Amino acid sequence: MKRVLVVGDFISGSGLTQVIYNVFKHFPISGYQIEAVAYGKDSTDFTDKQCAKLGWKLYRVVPVTNKPIIHWKWWRNFFKVHHYDIVYFNYSSSWNYLPLVYARKYGHSGKIVCHSHNSYYSHVFSNPIMMKALNVLNNHGKTVFNKNADVKIATSIQAGKWMFGDNANNVHVVTNGMDLAKFAFSKEQRFIIRHKLDLSEDDQLIGFVGVLQERKNPLFALDVFHEYHKKYPNSKFVMLGKGPLKQELHKKISLYKLDQCVIQKDFVPDIYYWYSAMDALLFTSKYEGFGLVALEAQISKLPVFASNTNITKIFATDYIFKMNDLNAKHWSDRLDRTLSIGIYDRRGIDPALREFSIDRQAKTIQRLIN
């Protein structure tokens, strides 16, 4: 049996965390003993319970953005006493490279795997000096990751270049997988959720799903809904996610006088049902390593309006529309034209999405790390 350490943020509602669960819970129990280290801070115990349910021992390290010295000392001491056959790092950028160095130096690890999940930083600084320092660290980290990782995996070509450098060799692009059946449209769940929200079938429910960070552009999504709501005052906007922009969103909601029309939930464990309840999804991200949410919504045949900065691969069906600017009125008009066509049959799964099956991704990764 192989001992595997999986490193990730392990935050409830995180797309990266969901990818980790999707992949590793499909590994055969008889062949792998999995432990995990969380470098994120979770306000709920949902991820801890999920790991316990899967039989994974979960460790949490203080976030590097809070106390970097303590973070790095923890990793050094951890690998001095914990040894694994495979250490699997899931990162969004390369600047925090010391844990990988310590895994190589102290961990006696059989194999080190690094998986890139994004094509830019998860967090950025407004201070230009801090950003310059971060870029220097990140560029050095690319060299460290490229040199020390035995297996290099990325969710897209862009994510691979971002993590390992433009000239990196042997980077395996493995697109994120999903449980297609779980995300398929459910008429029953649509009725249940909309009933809880006191929505009739004629009331439009527009959605946004994602962490409330600048890169996800939630403030612009609110601008789009504001424009749409002017014409359709019975419409509602549901925002599923938490993050540093929450207070700024609250201020803007009040400014637009939308307090009674915007529904905010930090986290829902059954996100796949909420796509069924929605009538459209705004995917306003400025950049994404892959864009899993947009694909999840397409499984439910939910109209998705996505910024053109997203990778081409997520535009997989006729249910997603590429928006070529960040003009809220343009987005609102396109939303209006699409929804005015009326309700269409959302049953079944588009054959074009079969390539994104989680079984395929899990088997590919299992083959690569072995």
C-alpha positions, 0 to 999 in steps of 0.5 A: 500500500502506498502512503500519499500526502495530498496538499491543498487549501481544504476550504469549504466551497473551494474549487481546488478542494472539490477537485482534490475530493473528486480525484482522490476519492476515486483511488482504490482504498486497498492500494493507497493510504491518504493523508492531507495537509491544509494550507487554507483556513476554513471557518467551518468544519465541513472539510474536516468532516469530509476527510474523516468520512474518506478515512484521511488524516488531515493536518492544518498548517498556519497560512503562509500569508499570516505567519510565513516563518511559522508556516515554513518551520512547520513544513520543515519539522513535518517532513523530518518525521513524516515520510510518504511514497508520494507527496502531491502538491496542489497550488495556484502559484509558485512563490511558496516553494519551500514546502516542496524543497523540504519534502525533497530534502527531509521527506525521503519522498519516493515521488513529488507531484505538483499540480497547477490549478490556476494561471495567475495569483489567487491573491494580489497586493495593491502595493506595487513594491509588494507585487514586485517582490511577489513576482520575483519569488514566483519566478524563482519558484517556477524554476524550483518546481520545474527542477524538483517535481517528478511529475508536473500536472496542470489543468490547462496549458496556461496553468502549466506555463504559469507554474513551471515556466514557458520552457518547462518539459513534460508537463501533463495537461489534465483537465478537471473532471466532474461527476456528471450525473450529480450535476444533471438537471433536477426538476424536483430540486429546482422546485424545492430550492425555488420554493424555499426562496419564495420564487415562482416559476416566472421569476428569474434567478440569476446566479454567481458561484465562486470565491469573492475575490478580485479575480472572480470579478463578483462586483461586476457580476452585481453590476450586470444583475443591477442592469437586468433588474431594472427591466425585470424587478421580480428577478433575484440574484444568488451569490454562492461564495465567501471572500474578502470582497464581501463587505464591498459587495454589501455596500454596493448592494445597498447603493443599488437598493437591491437588499431584498433581491440579492441572496448571499450564502457563504457555502452550500454543500449541494451546489449541484442542486442550485444550478438546477434552480437557476435560470442563468449563471454569470461567470465573470472571472478575469482569469482562471486555470480552468473554470470548473464552475462554468462546466458544472453549470453546462451539465445542467444545461444552464445558460452561462455568460462567461468573460472571454479571458477564460480558456477555450476548452470551457466553451464546450456546449451551446449553453455557454456564451462568450462575452467580449467586454466588461460592459454591464449593459452589454451583458444584461442585454445578452442575458435578456435576449437569451432568457426571453426565448423561454424555458427549454428542455434541460433534461439529459447531458450534452455528449460534448461533456463526456470528456470531462468525466471525473473517472477519466481524470482520476484514472489519468492522474493515478497512471501518471503518479505511479 
